[in-house]
Amino acid sequence: MAENNKRALRVGQTANLSLTDWALRLAQFQFTCAYCGEPYTSMDHIVPLANGGGTTFMNVVPCCAKCNAVKGEAVWLPARV
């Protein structure tokens, strides 16, 4: 999580996600990928940093490696909440 905040700051985006916020987000999605429901492996930016998204509670979700690789710099909305 700290690395994602640093990455956002490096590209001039908002980076205010706390560890508590990330824990809440993980619990919200039951520790599974927000897009397909498989076990999560990483944090994903709904609106990628390259497209102006920040590391904020409303812009990050847990994601599996497969969905993260396919998504790339696209904007996907979570399939489930």
Phi, psi and omega in degrees: 000316180299322179295322178294322175298316179297317179300317180297315180297321180300327181260013174079023180255164178296140180216086181232021180285124177265166177299322177297317178300316181295320178298320176296319180296317178299315180296321179303322181259014177053038177060030179235165179299131180292342184261320186236347179089358176287166177303140182280152177232345183203173175267134178241141174270121179303305170263111185303153177305321181295340180254014176099003178281157178243176176266084183229162181306317184281351183246005178236147177215157173290147185214147175274163182298321182297310180296320181297321180291320181289321184296316181057235181261015177284165175254115176245140173266144179305138181282340183214155178228000000 
